[in-house]
Amino acid sequence: MEEKCDSDAYMENLIKLYLNYGDFRSASMIFLVGFSGNRVSLSFLTEEFDKAGVRMFELLKVFGQLHRKGVVFNSRVLTLILRLCTDLIDFWFGVEIHAYIIKKGLDVDVHLKCSLMNFYGNTWGDECVDQIFDEMPKHSALLWNEVVMVNLRSGSYLKAFYLFRKMQLSGVKANEYTISKLLQACWKLETLNEGKQIHGYIIRHGLESNSVICNTLINMYTKNGKLELARTVFDLMQKPTSTSWNSMISGYAQNNFLEEAWQLFSKMELSETKPDLVTWNCLLSGHFLHRAYEKVLMIFQRMQHVSFKPNSTTITSIIQAVAELGSVNLGKEIHAYVVRNGLDYDVYVGTSLVDMYVKNGFLSGARAVFGIMKNKNIYAWNSLISGYAYNGLFEEALELLNGMEQEGIEPDLITWNGLVSGYSMWGCSEKALALIHEMRASGLNPNVVSWTALISGCSQRENYRESIQFFLQMQQEGIKPNSATLSSLIRACAGLSLLESGKEIHCTTIRSGHCEDIYVATSLIDMYCKSGSLTSAYQVFGMIKNKNVASWNSMIMGFAIHGLGKEAICLFNDMCEAGIPPDSITFTAVLSACKHSGLIDDGWKYFDSMNQDYNVIPTLEHYACMVDLLGRCGYLDEALYFIERMPLKPDASIWGALLGSCRIHKNLELAEIAAKHLFKLEPYNSANYLLMMNLYSTENRWEDVDNLKDIMSVVGVKSRPGWSWIQIDQNIHVFSGDRNPHPDIGEIYFELYQCVSEMKKLGYVPDTSCVFQNINEHDKEKVLMSHSEKLAVTFGLIKTNSDQPIRVINNIRVCSDCHTVMKYMSQISCREIVLRDGVRFHHFIDGKCSCNDYW
């Protein structure tokens, strides 16, 4: 035996010697000729060839040369060559070997048969495998196991299970590798019942003590979400290996049973098998997967405390967590740690660093990391290209694309989709669409992600009509939407308040099975709320099984914009009782509910509790809500006092809230203070000038009105026209006073004058204070008649059935006269009128408004 080992070592040294001198042919000859009598492995030769820069197909050339010179090879060498043909996918050379085997009468050798099945399974297909298997007069256990394994390796799982059943009927026992591979197929296919049957087979044949099989069983059960069964297998193991512990801990962590994972980790620390680096990485990946990013960093610190040196897998999880947390300074610290510990060589670490810097908007840092990467993979290229595209730096993105192609790396769908998304997000939808066509010309088929990138980008840019148009084009292409597509499309319907279109999309989500997706459901809630159908929104909300903070926030905000403050507060309390911690957006919704309903005590209560009870730091948005709430309730001096003592510098939203309240309560003195700040912060916002004109006109200060008009003219500020629209069937009808008059404007004015005549009999008096023009009262009444919301509602009364509400969208705050007119119109017509203005919803029923005249 010792002499044999010496012979192996002698051959290995001889092979190395020849390779060092660049004589790979002699090295190959020694290996091939001496292989039958020695134990020098193919893996040894592969490693040495790789070091010498020689490709393994050179060995096949030498084999062919020796064969032509008459050298006879035994079955062991031929098995090796077939394995090499399989690895190199050299089909025709393998066929020649097969012919040689038949000529030499070696086709009865079971090892060669197994190698042939493996070769054809990887290079040709199942038919050849079946033929070789059927040719054998007697099927040994080795052959049965190999034919099952060949089908498993090629992904023919159903056939593998069929052969496994035939194998059992033949009385042949499967080995541990076949069993393990079958169990892996069970978790890949999510076929729990078949996995349980194989588990029964394991018990019947006394294989439950085999650690390899038990580890695979644990994996199979955890991947199918059956953690109790996995734990049972684990607990029955006499001596769990480190792989067993890690598989179980990973199963808990991946399935979001993080507390159980830590409990088992603590138990492992007390056992004979101590946690290793894989154990820590399992915890890291599990916490990252379930968005416990701060916990990922805590685990990293704990690892260092117990002297575990992280590897590239560890660092990749850490960098990804930092990317999600959005802390570029922390990212730089991790980057420095990577460099100090020599981990920057790893391509995955480098790619994660690039992605981290991109997500944190630090493109120069991303470019620097990318520049020093030795082996740039396509993921690094894609991350950087998409980063530049998302930031609107398209020239740089296209330069990178050209550089990528020059490096011999072909752009894939992810590359193109990143560019499409960037162009779309920056309002260049035509260029984005052109990229989709260019993608097709390059030989790639744009997929649902490509179109969703286009649709989503338009929605984010508030180009809602384009989103819907592109969706129609996507359908014409025969591409089915996914949940992200539907969410973006629903967002577009919400932006336009297209209730009927939103309902159609809702039906599509039900038919396609996406209605249970939490993001789709949340988008539906938002759409129904913004389209005036609060009942439908609440129905969708009630059907969500696992509500997240976004779904709660959408519903609370829905109640807020409809003026249902008490209901919003009740829902907030339900959210807290359900164990969902409120975030910054939650409090924006709650405070908005308070300001729309005049709940000043509740507003102070929740504002004060933000930091004290929920550790949420108030932002400018929350302060603006409080200023608006105080001002609307008439506490204007308190609102100014509140602004002056804010810890944050007031922005336009703060002063705008105060100015809006001053207009309501006609406090010109404070309005001028707010306007002075607004004219500096937003010199081109016409709304601020118009609000001041309204106040001055109320006080008959027409000279000040003219001065403001002159200032607007000098600065170049253009008034934003007020418009309203209503959807009749599938058509949108837009009204904007006398600008671009509607084709039916004559009929509309006739009906409106008739209606106003009826209203005056009931006590209606036009509120001419809403007109800030220095004209007589009669002319002011005419101006009031041209307000777009009156025209839109009148058109709705003419063109819609009496059993359906009239829904009108207005882009600015409804004036007091229009508000009064809507109440009378609802009373006279016995119709519900739903008006969404620039601030909130108004539901007019039988002469009353849901806002109780508080808006």
Secondary structure by P-SEA (a helix, b strand, c coil): caaaaaaaaaaaaaaaaaaaacaaaaaaaaaaaacccccccaaaaaaaaaaaccccaaaaaaaaaaaaacccccaaaaaaaaaaaaaacaaaaaaaaaaaaaaacccccaaaaaaaaaaaaacccaaaaaaaaaacccccaaaaaaaaaaaaaacaaaaaaaaaaaaaaacccccaaaaaaaaaaaaaacaaaaaaaaaaaaaaacccccaaaaaaaaaaaaaacaaaaaaaaaaacccccaaaaaaaaaaaaaacaaaaaaaaaaaaaaccccccaaaaaaaaaaaaaacaaaaaaaaaaaaaaacccccaaaaaaaaaaaaaaccaaaaaaaaaaaaaacccccaaaaaaaaaaaaaacaaaaaaaaaaacccccaaaaaaaaaaaaaacaaaaaaaaaaaaaaacccccaaaaaaaaaaaaaacaaaaaaaaaaaaaaacccccaaaaaaaaaaaaaacaaaaaaaaaaaaaaacccccaaaaaaaaaaaaaacaaaaaaaaaaaaaaacccccaaaaaaaaaaaaaaccaaaaaaaaaacccccaaaaaaaaaaaaaacaaaaaaaaaaaaaaacccccaaaaaaaaaaaaaacaaaaaaaaaaaccccccccccaaaaaaaaaaaaaacaaaaaaaaaaaccccccaaaaaaaaaaaaaaccaaaaaaaaaaaaaaccccaaaaaaaaaaaaaacaaaaaaaaaaaaaaacccccccbbbbbcccbbbbbccccccccaaaaaaaaaaaaaaaaaaaccccccccccccccaaaaaaaaaacaaaaaaaaaaacccccbbbbbbbcccccaaaaaaaaaaaaaacbbbbbbcccbbbbbccccccccccc
